[in-house]
Amino acid sequence: MPRTSAGILLHRRDDGGGVEVLIGHMGGPFWAKKDAGAWSIPKGEYGPGEEPFEVAQREFLEEFGSPVPSSAFVPLGEVRQSGGKVLTAWAAEGDLDVTTAVSNTFELEWPPRSGRIQEFPEIDRAAWVPVGRARDVLVKGQVPLLDRLAETLG
């Protein structure tokens, strides 16, 4: 059975009428110097008995420090990421001040085999990114969500 996660792709219109999406740069030493493929929608794993939509909303709050600023959600379906994890996502239109975004943290032994445990943010920065740029920086398995978003927006 594949691992499952759920997330929300928040979007807004820019001043020129284009679409921007809110994504986060993955935290921790592995991603620190990477840009392409190092960004993600806010998402998290869920297990049996958990409601994916509730998990998606919880993860947004944990990774950006704010509830989803929307009450209207459009299902984007599922995508399979490179590691085999299946991501279920929803789109929502809203706005969030990224300068106030604060992520939860995780612990990791760093440097490896040092015995030293350090704490890192799950998302070390958040940004509103035009859809074209998002195609370049998102984890490859999440890029199809941008196409699905475009379809829902017409």
N, C-alpha and C positions, 0 to 999 in steps of 0.2 A: 504494500500500500504506500503510495507516494506521500511525502510530507506536504502539508498544506499551510498556506498563509493567506491573509486577507488584508486589503489596503484600500486607500481612497486617493484618487487623483483629483486634487483641487485645481480648478482653473478659473481664469478671469480674462476679460478683454483688456488689452492695453489701449493707450490713447489713440492709436491708429486703427483700432478695430481688430488687430491680430489677437491670437490666443496665447496666453502664457500659462504655464503649469507650475505648481509648487512642488519642488523636489528637495531632497536632502542629500548632502554629501556624507557617505558612510564614514563613521569615526573609527579610530584605532590606528595603530602603526602600519598595518598592511595597506590602507587606503590613503595615508597621509600625503603622499606625493603623486597620487594618481588623480586624473580628471575624467578621461574617457572611460566609460563603463563603471565609474565609481559613485554614481548618483542613483537614488532610488525614490520611489514613492514611499510614503510612510506605510509600513506593513508589518505584520508579525504572524508567527506561527500559531496555529490552533489545533486542538485535538478533538477526539470524539466527544460529542455532547456539547461542544461550544458552538455558538451561533456565529458564522463568519462575519456577518455585518456588524455585530456587536464588537467582535475582535478588531475589525477595521477601524471602528470609531475609537476604541480604547488605544490602539497603536498610534493613531493620529495624535491623540492627547499626550501619550507618553513621549513621542518623538519630537513634537513641536511645542509641547507645553501649553496647548490651548485646545479646547474642543473644536470640532469641525465647524467652521463658520457658515453653515448651510443647513437647510432642512429638506432640501430636494436632492435626491440621489438617483442616478441612472446606472443600472447594472452594466458593466463592461464585459462580463463573462470571465472566463479563465484563460490563463496563459501558462505554459510550462517553461520554467526557467532552466538554465543550462545544467544545474545540479539535479534536475528532476523534480524540484519542488513545484507544486501547482499553486498559482496565485490567483485568487478571486478578487476582482476589483470593482469599485463603484466610482463614478464621476460625480462631482458636485461643484457648483459654481459658488464662489465666495472670495473673500479677501482676507488676508492675514498679514500683519506687520512682521516681516521676517526678522527684524532687529530685536524682537522680543522673544523669538523662539528659543526654548531651552529644552534640551533632550535629556531623557533618562540615561543611565550609564550601565556599563558592563565591566566585569573584572577579567583580566587576562594576565597570565604570566609573561612579563616583558622585561628585558629581553628573554627570548626562549631559553629554557633550562637554567635560568638565573635564580629561581626560587623567589623572585620578587614579583609580587602581585600589584598591578597598577589598575587604576580605574580610567575608563575612556568613555566619552559620550557615544551613544549609538549613532547620532547624527551630529557632526561637528559644525555644520553650517547649513542654512536653508536659503533657497533662492527662488525667485520667480524667473522662469526661463522661457523664452519663446519656444514654441513647439519644434521649430527647425533645429535649434541648439540642443533641445532636450534629446533629440534623436542621436546626437553625437555623444552625450555624456551619460545617458541612462544605461543601467544594466541591460544588456542586449535582449534578454528575455522579456523585458517590460516595454520595449519599443512598440510592439503591436497594440498596446493600450492607447498609444497616441493616435493610431489610425482609427481605432474604435471611437475614441473621443471625437475626432473629426467627423466621423459618420453621424454621431448623435447630434452634433452641432449644425450639421447640414453644410 
